[in-house]
Each structure stands twice: as C-alpha cells, then as structure tokens.
Amino acid sequence: MHDDLLSIEHLTASFRIGDRYYAAVDDVSLTVRKNEILAIVGESGSGKSALAFSIMGLHTRAKIEGDVRLDGQSLTRLPPSKMNKLRGRDMGMIFQDSLSALNPLMIVGSQIEEALVLHRPGLSKKERKEKTIELLTQVGIAGPELAYEKFPHELSGGMRQRIVIAIAIANEPRLLIADEPTTALDVTIQLQILDLIRKLKSDIGAGVILITHDLGVVAEMADRVAVMYAGQIVEIASLSTLLSNPQHPYTRSLLRSIPASREPKSKLYVIQGIVPSLQHLPRQGCRFRSRIPWIDESAHEEQPEMHEIAPGHFVRCTCYKHFRFPGEEEIRHGAS
Ligand SMILES: Nc1ncnc2c1ncn2[C@@H]1O[C@H](COP(=O)(O)OP(=O)(O)OP(=O)(O)O)[C@@H](O)[C@H]1O
C-alpha cells in the first residue's frame, strides 16, 4: 500500500443539460496524502465544487465516471447506505455558506450531537453532550455551554462557521474537504478559521482538500496545489514550486493578477475573457487557448496531456514552453 489517503482516478462528473451530458469535472486524477493540505484553486466555474461533491458522493443527478478511493476502498461503487456511513465519519465537509449548512430551527449543540448519534451510537446522552462541549472548545468557541443552546441566527458568521467545522470533525474524519470555508467572512475571522483548519489537520492527522479561488489563502495553507481550469487540472506542484516556478499559462496569469505580487505602481494583470459555460467549453485541444490568443496555435497540443516536468510537478499541454505575457520576450524552454 502507498501513503495516499485519497486517490482519484479519471474522475468525470457530467450534468445533463437538455438532452446531453456535459462534463464539469473532466478526467481528473489526483491524490491526497495523510496530514497534508492539498489546495484546489481556480476561477469561479472551473469545477472545484463539482469535484468536491463528486468525492463526497453528494451529486444526485450527475453522471459519475472514474474512481475515488479512500485508503484503497473504492467509493464510487459503494451502495448509498454505505456511502452515508462513510460521510460524516471518515469524510467531513466544511461548506462555504454556514447559514445554509445549518438547520435554522435547531440549537447548534443538537446539530453537533446529531453527527455523533449517527456515527457513534454507543455514546450515552451525557457522553454526547460532553463530547459536544469539547468540540465547541476545540473549535475555539468561548463559553461553549452557552453557545450549545443557541440557534444559528443568534451567532455571528465566524461562530457559525466554527459550528460547521465542529460538525465536520466530530468523528475525526480521515479526509476533510473545505469548500471556500472563509469566503463569506471578514479578513480577521478568515485568518482564525484558517488557523483552526491547519491545527485540526495536525491534531487528527487528516488529509485536507482546501478549495479556494484565493491564492493568498493557498500560500498560507497549502502543502501542494492543484490548479483547475474548465473542469481539468492544468498544473500540480508543491506550494513552493508553484509559487517560485509556475509553468502553465493559467497558473502564471492567476499569480500575476494578485496585487501583492506586483510592483506598487504597475497595472494588475487581467486574464482576458471568462471561464466558458459548461455547454460552451472547448472539448478539443487546449481549453485555455482562447484566453491567450497571442500564443501561436502550434504551441498547443491536440490532446493536451499532463507532463511531469520535474518530480511531482505536472503541467498540461505544451503551450507552457512558449508562453509569454504580452510585451514580454518569448523565453524558450530547453529543447525537449
Ligand atoms: N447541478 C448542476 N447542473 C448543471 N450545471 C452545473 C451544476 N453544478 C455545477 N454546474 C456547472 O458546472 C461548472 C462548474 O461549477 P462549479 O460550481 O463546480 O465551479 P466552481 O469552480 O466551484 O465555482 P465557484 O467558485 O463559483 O463555486 C459550471 O459551469 C456550473 O455552472
């Protein structure tokens, strides 16, 4: 057995629009190791959430192909009853919007206890309450006994997100998926929540998939990074490699568009165009080519593959070898 906690092989998730299926996640292969944070980064519409939902088996109407294995066990072929058991016990998910993730009519203490009842039926009522208070403390809620009795609307956004995290970690899952966990929060609260996720990863030794469009969050949190564009992974590398030696034109464009990475007076780089909608995704050739039209068509592969250009550093399509920003000289990579 290898060290991979999660192994995703050729995963495709397609939605039916009209009388056809369109892949929002298209042939994605990835691994997540124990005690590692893998960030998945990309613009809105690139398929990050669809990927997370596919891993968790939460799509009800999508066509799923390929395989997802947790510690070697295939999840895609599990019957729904077994998948329900795994979800919440072995895999926890932190959603972006804590208000819609929580039941408005139930006090938060009971909502955390529900997760315990489902997966640890052996606990007595008293033990469940004790464990819930412990979880509230673990996620940094001061006055956990008081918070236990509150309804979601009586708590701040940051507090609610902590409750969502407490539910996700209640059963010490092996895999934690956090989908834009801080997008809806103020900057100071964001930092606290990110710190908490990092600490929990170490405490319970979980593998974490952190989904975000924010490269600042990636730089703070990730061990490795997968960059997603139009349903495909276009680059994977360790955080330090991705930041110091990004290769795919999309990764380079994303990095160039962060204010902190630019000289104070220079103009921010804006990536031309938008991620095409599902029906309009180019399914042939390099999907990013229409957003870098100044690069010669011949630079792209007809069927772009992932190339391992250094150990653990993968890049899709050959266009990275010829890419330059407008106004820059083309720097050719070694004659490979
Ligand atoms: N249930 C669905 N039915 C049809 N299309 C869908 C469905 N869910 C997602 N899509 C489409 O799949 C593509 C990927 O969406 P997804 O939400 O995964 O992107 P994302 O990268 O997570 O974006 P965001 O950061 O905005 O959440 C989009 O074009 C979206 O419109």
PDBQT file of the ligand as one rigid body, heavy atoms in Angstrom, charges set to zero:
ROOT
HETATM    1  N1  LIG A 401     -26.132  20.781 -10.855  1.00  0.00    +0.000 N 
HETATM    2  C1  LIG A 401     -25.610  21.348 -11.941  1.00  0.00    +0.000 A 
HETATM    3  N2  LIG A 401     -26.239  21.290 -13.136  1.00  0.00    +0.000 NA
HETATM    4  C2  LIG A 401     -25.712  21.856 -14.243  1.00  0.00    +0.000 A 
HETATM    5  N3  LIG A 401     -24.518  22.510 -14.259  1.00  0.00    +0.000 NA
HETATM    6  C3  LIG A 401     -23.848  22.593 -13.101  1.00  0.00    +0.000 A 
HETATM    7  C4  LIG A 401     -24.347  22.030 -11.879  1.00  0.00    +0.000 A 
HETATM    8  N4  LIG A 401     -23.439  22.286 -10.891  1.00  0.00    +0.000 NA
HETATM    9  C5  LIG A 401     -22.428  22.968 -11.467  1.00  0.00    +0.000 A 
HETATM   10  N5  LIG A 401     -22.672  23.156 -12.786  1.00  0.00    +0.000 N 
HETATM   11  C6  LIG A 401     -21.792  23.841 -13.754  1.00  0.00    +0.000 C 
HETATM   12  O1  LIG A 401     -20.529  23.199 -13.686  1.00  0.00    +0.000 OA
HETATM   13  C7  LIG A 401     -19.464  24.141 -13.839  1.00  0.00    +0.000 C 
HETATM   14  C8  LIG A 401     -18.560  24.059 -12.624  1.00  0.00    +0.000 C 
HETATM   15  O2  LIG A 401     -19.260  24.562 -11.475  1.00  0.00    +0.000 OA
HETATM   16  P1  LIG A 401     -18.625  24.556 -10.005  1.00  0.00    +0.000 P 
HETATM   17  O3  LIG A 401     -19.662  25.095  -9.074  1.00  0.00    +0.000 OA
HETATM   18  O4  LIG A 401     -18.063  23.225  -9.704  1.00  0.00    +0.000 OA
HETATM   19  O5  LIG A 401     -17.446  25.603 -10.163  1.00  0.00    +0.000 OA
HETATM   20  P2  LIG A 401     -16.538  26.223  -9.027  1.00  0.00    +0.000 P 
HETATM   21  O6  LIG A 401     -15.160  26.234  -9.570  1.00  0.00    +0.000 OA
HETATM   22  O7  LIG A 401     -16.752  25.523  -7.741  1.00  0.00    +0.000 OA
HETATM   23  O8  LIG A 401     -17.102  27.705  -8.954  1.00  0.00    +0.000 OA
HETATM   24  P3  LIG A 401     -17.434  28.606  -7.647  1.00  0.00    +0.000 P 
HETATM   25  O9  LIG A 401     -16.105  29.034  -7.122  1.00  0.00    +0.000 OA
HETATM   26  O10 LIG A 401     -18.241  29.728  -8.225  1.00  0.00    +0.000 OA
HETATM   27  O11 LIG A 401     -18.214  27.736  -6.700  1.00  0.00    +0.000 OA
HETATM   28  C9  LIG A 401     -20.135  25.489 -14.010  1.00  0.00    +0.000 C 
HETATM   29  O12 LIG A 401     -20.216  25.749 -15.397  1.00  0.00    +0.000 OA
HETATM   30  C10 LIG A 401     -21.508  25.303 -13.412  1.00  0.00    +0.000 C 
HETATM   31  O13 LIG A 401     -22.450  26.160 -13.995  1.00  0.00    +0.000 OA
ENDROOT
TORSDOF 0
